[in-house]
């Protein structure tokens, strides 16, 4: 892990460690980095067709 952090610093890339290897941890990081997009997401629009019959 320290090697990865040093490589990121050397190449001037932001390093953001995740707490776990889960998708939830990744989504939480994306929400912290781009809070303006979280407000735009909201809930998905209703489906234009019947989910049961297509």
N, C-alpha and C positions, 0 to 999 in steps of 0.2 A: 504494500500500500504506500509506503514512503517513497518507493521508486516512482510510482505513478504520479504522486504529488510533486516530486522534484522535476519530472519530465514536463508536467503541466506548467510549472513555474518557469522552467527554462524556455519554453515556447510561448510564454505569455498567454496561456489558456486558463480560463477560470476553472478552479477545481472545487467541486461540490460533492463531498462524501455523502453517501446514502446510509441510513441506519441499517437497513436490511436489503436483501436482494428481491424484495417483493415489488409488484406493480404499484401497490398503494404508496410505497415510499417514493417511487419515481414520480407518480402523479402529484404528490404533496410538494416535491421539489419544483416541478413545473409550475404549480400554483404559486409558489413563493417567488419564482423568477419572473413570472408574467401575470401579475394579479389583474391587469386590465382585461385579459382574455377570459378569465374565470367569470366575470360578470356578464360577458356576452353569451356564454354557453347556456346558462339557465337550464330549462328542460327542453328535451327534443320536441319538434313539432309533431302533432298527431299524424298518424299514418293516413295516407291518401287512399288506401285500399283495406279490405277486410283481412285481418291477420289469419282468420280461420279458413276463409274460402278463396283468398287470393285476389 
